[in-house]
Amino acid sequence: MIERLKEIISGLIKANVYVSFATNSVAIMPDIEKSKAPWRIWIDPPWRFLENKKPIMSAIDCPMHGDFHSETEYKSAFINWCKRIGNPSKRIKKSFINEDPIDLIIEFEDGTEIQVFVSEPTEESWYYCDRVNSKYLVVSGCGIKEETDESEQSLPADARTSRG
């Protein structure tokens, strides 16, 4: 299954994508308007974004709702945090995974890059969702498992919806 996942991920080169955040999780999907994305990569912490090989943000420095006195302060801090990646519409330059652990690296043409680290053996780290074929490849420290549409309910809510 690792070879299949490598082929899928490397096949994303030159794809125009949209990057969005749901608290400290990341969604990467085709940059299409008013359409259900045919695929999506959903990333749980830990991860980090780099720009020209220098870290600019990570899951750990995401603003926490409880750290603010008002909803307005939190939303402002979160929006500013999200803006660190620049334009959320990007084009993939390179994408690949390591085998052990199954870390994911996606480089974008604008000089930004996301690195995803599989850190816990039993915790699910990232997912590739093929919505056309109702297949979900779930990556954890234990490896890759394939799930079908019926098990989509086990994915985070934002991983099931389009453009969170």
C-alpha positions in Angstrom: 0.0 0.0 0.0 3.0 2.3 0.6 3.8 2.2 -3.1 0.3 3.1 -4.1 0.3 6.0 -1.7 3.7 7.2 -3.0 2.3 7.1 -6.5 -0.8 9.1 -5.5 1.2 11.8 -3.7 3.8 12.1 -6.4 1.0 12.4 -8.9 -0.1 15.7 -7.3 2.8 17.6 -8.9 1.6 20.7 -10.7 -1.9 20.5 -9.1 -3.4 23.8 -8.2 -4.6 23.5 -4.6 -6.2 25.4 -1.8 -4.8 25.2 1.8 -7.1 25.8 4.7 -7.0 25.5 8.5 -9.4 24.1 11.0 -7.8 25.0 14.3 -4.4 23.3 14.1 -5.3 20.9 11.4 -4.7 21.5 7.7 -6.7 20.6 4.6 -5.1 20.6 1.1 -7.6 20.1 -1.8 -8.0 21.0 -5.5 -8.5 24.8 -5.9 -11.9 24.6 -7.4 -14.9 26.8 -6.7 -18.4 25.6 -5.7 -17.7 22.0 -6.3 -17.1 19.0 -4.1 -13.4 18.4 -4.1 -12.6 14.9 -5.7 -9.7 14.4 -3.3 -8.4 16.0 -0.2 -5.4 15.6 2.1 -6.3 16.1 5.8 -3.4 16.7 8.2 -3.4 16.5 12.0 -0.6 17.7 14.2 2.4 17.7 14.2 3.2 19.6 11.1 5.1 22.8 10.1 5.1 25.2 7.2 8.4 26.6 5.9 9.1 29.5 3.5 12.4 29.2 1.7 13.4 26.4 4.1 12.8 28.5 7.2 9.9 27.7 9.6 7.1 30.2 9.5 4.3 28.4 11.5 3.4 25.0 13.0 0.5 23.2 14.6 2.0 24.0 18.0 1.8 27.8 17.6 -1.8 27.9 16.5 -3.8 30.4 18.6 -5.8 28.6 21.3 -9.3 29.9 21.9 -9.0 29.8 25.7 -6.0 32.2 25.6 -8.2 35.2 24.5 -10.6 37.4 26.3 -13.1 37.6 23.4 -14.1 35.8 20.3 -13.1 38.8 18.3 -9.5 38.7 19.6 -9.3 35.0 19.0 -10.6 35.3 15.4 -8.2 38.1 14.6 -5.2 36.1 16.0 -6.3 33.0 14.1 -6.7 34.9 10.8 -3.3 36.5 11.2 -1.8 33.1 12.0 -3.3 31.6 8.8 -2.0 34.4 6.7 1.6 33.3 7.5 1.5 30.9 4.5 0.7 33.7 2.1 -1.9 33.1 -0.6 -3.8 29.9 0.3 -4.1 29.1 -3.4 -0.9 27.3 -4.4 0.6 25.0 -7.0 2.4 21.9 -6.0 6.1 21.7 -7.1 7.1 18.5 -5.4 5.3 16.0 -3.1 6.7 12.9 -1.6 6.5 10.6 1.5 9.1 8.8 3.5 8.6 5.2 4.3 9.5 4.8 8.0 7.8 6.7 9.5 5.4 7.8 6.7 6.1 11.5 6.8 4.7 13.7 4.1 6.4 16.7 2.4 4.7 19.0 -0.1 6.7 21.8 -1.7 4.8 24.6 -3.4 6.0 26.8 -6.3 5.8 29.9 -4.2 8.6 28.7 -1.9 6.4 27.4 0.9 6.5 23.8 2.0 4.5 21.7 4.5 6.2 18.9 6.5 4.0 16.4 8.3 5.5 14.2 10.9 4.1 10.8 12.0 4.9 10.9 15.7 2.6 8.4 17.6 2.3 4.7 16.7 -1.4 4.5 17.2 -2.5 8.1 16.4 -3.8 8.8 12.9 -1.6 11.5 11.4 -2.8 12.3 7.9 -5.3 11.1 5.4 -5.7 11.0 1.6 -9.4 11.0 0.8 -10.4 9.9 -2.7 -14.0 11.0 -2.8 -14.6 9.8 -6.4 -13.9 6.2 -5.4 -14.9 6.5 -1.8 -11.5 5.4 -0.5 -9.6 6.8 2.4 -5.9 6.0 3.0 -5.3 6.7 6.7 -1.6 7.1 7.8 -0.4 6.5 11.4 2.8 5.3 13.0 1.5 1.8 12.5 1.3 2.2 8.8 -1.5 2.8 6.2 -5.0 1.4 6.3 -7.6 1.8 3.7 -11.1 2.7 4.6 -14.3 3.0 2.5 -17.1 5.5 2.4 -18.9 3.9 5.4 -16.0 4.6 7.6 -15.8 8.3 6.5 -17.7 9.2 9.7 -14.5 8.3 11.6 -12.7 11.2 9.9 -12.8 14.7 11.5 -15.8 16.7 10.5 -13.8 19.2 8.5 -12.1 16.4 6.6 -15.6 15.4 5.3 -16.8 18.8 4.1 -15.6 20.9 1.3 -13.5 24.1 2.0 -14.0 24.1 5.7 
